[in-house]
Amino acid sequence: MNRFDRHVVIDVETAQSYDHVIEVAAVEVIGETISPRSFVRRVKPRSAMSPFCYAVHRISLADLENEPHFEEVVHDLIEFVGDDTIVAHNYAYEYNTLKREFERASRPTYPRERFFCTMALAKRSGLPGKLRHACSQAGISVAHLRDAHDALNDALLAAHLFLKLNPAKRL
């Protein structure tokens, strides 16, 4: 990995499984460093909140009442991501969720080829698929995190896992 390579690690929390973003976070990785630049937005969904999803992130519809809808923040997300590779843990979840949101906002979606999956990388390294479990076994501390997930902490964990396991950095 070149010291100037830029990757953007994305995580989303949703109101429904694979749909209706309620929080999106992206962190910038330049070379082998997580930059202080990040993008974090809460989003008011156009759907009910699934009990399962609420149990994962503990963000309620009441918490999102005054937040913008996705189409009001998508431009800022696109600007932050730029043309760089998008990294996500279990990229299919982020890809499919963002694809639906981009379509509803009448925006072109990110091509699947732009995504790099840290879950696949973890599994190839003999680590479990769950982000926090993979990080813990890779020596990345998760002790400071609350039980409920949030997009920024999960994006940061995925960024640390990406940097720790990325085979390109060993070239």
N, C-alpha and C positions, 0 to 999 in steps of 0.2 A: 504494500500500500504506500503510495507516494505521500510525502508529508503535506502535500497540498490537496489531496483527494478530499472531496466533500461528500458526505452521506447525510441523509436526514432520516432519523429514526422516529417512526410514527406509532402512536397508540390511540385507540378510540374506546370510549365506553358508550354503551348503547341502551336504548329503552326497550328494544326487542332483540332477540338473538339475530345477529347479522343484519340489523336494520335500525335506523333512526338514531343517529349520533346524538349524544347528550354532552359529550366532552371529547375534545380532540387535543392532543399534544404532539409536538414535534420538537426534537432536539437536534442540534447540529453537531456533527462529528467531522473534524478536519484532521486528516491524517490519522494519528493515533491519539487524538485528544478530543474530549467532549468539550465543546465550546460553551461559554456562558449564554449564548443566544438560544432562545427557545420560543416556541409559539404554543400558547395554551388558551383555549376558549371553551366555555360552556355554551351549550346550544339548547334552545327550547325545541323539543321534538314535536312532530305532528302525529303523535300516536300516544296510546296509553303506555304505562310503565309495566313491563312484565315483572311479576314477583321474583322470578329467578334473577333477572338483571339487577333489580333493586338490591337483592341479597348480596350480589357481587360487589357493587360499588357504593351502595347506601346513599345514592343521590336521588332525591324525590322530585316529582313534577313541581311541587311547591318551591323547591330550591331553584328551579329553572324558570319560574314564572316571568321574570323580567329579563331573561336572556334573549339574544337574537336567534332567529331561525338559521339553519345551515346556509341557505343562499345568501345571507347577509355577511357571512364570515368566509365563504369559500374563496373569494378573491385574495384575502390576506393569507390564507393557507397556501394557495397556489404560488403566491409571491415568495413566501418563506421557503417552500420546497424548491422552487426553481426547476432546473433541468437535471438535478442530481439524482443519484440512486436513492431509492426509498427502502429503508430497512424496517422490518416489523417482525415481531415474534408471532408465529402462526399467521404469516402474511395473508393467507386466504381470507381470514376474518377481516382484517383491515382493508384488503383489496375489494372484497365483495361489498362491504358496508359503505366504503367511500364511493364505489361505483354507483350504487343506488342513489346516494346523496347527490353526487355530481349530475346524474341523469335527471333527478327531480329539480335541480337548480339549472337545468339546460346548459351544462358545461361539459366539455369533452373529458372523458375519464382518463386517469393515468393508465398507460398500457401495462399489462401484467409483467412484461419483460423488465420494467424499471424496478421491480421489487426483489429484495434479497431477504431470505427467511432465516432468522436466528433459531427458530425451533428446529428446522431441518439441520442446521449447523450443529446444534446441541445434540440432537439424536445421533448424527454421524460421529460425534465425539464421545458417545456412550453416556450422555447425560439424559435425564428425563425430559419430557416434552413441556411440562408446566414451567412457565418462566421463573417463578420464585424458587422452585425446586432445582431447576437447572443452575440458576445463579448461586444458590447456596452450595451446591455440590462443586461448583467451579471456583469457590472461594470468594464470591461476591456477597457482601453482607446484606441481609434482608431484615436483620433484627430491629432496625429503626422504623420499619414500616408498620402502619396499622393494618388490621386484617382486611378491611375494605380496599378495593382497588381504586386507583385514580390514574388518569391517562398520563400525567407527567411522571409520576414515580415509575410506572410500567415502561414508559419510553426510555427513561434513564437507565432502568435495569437492563432493558434490551440493548441499549447503547454500550453499557459495560460488558455485557455478554458478547456482543459483536466484536468489540475491541480485544477481548480476552481470547476468543476462539477463531477469529477471522484468519483463514490460512493465507490470505494475500499479504498479511503483514510479515510473514516469515520468508517472503521471497527476496 
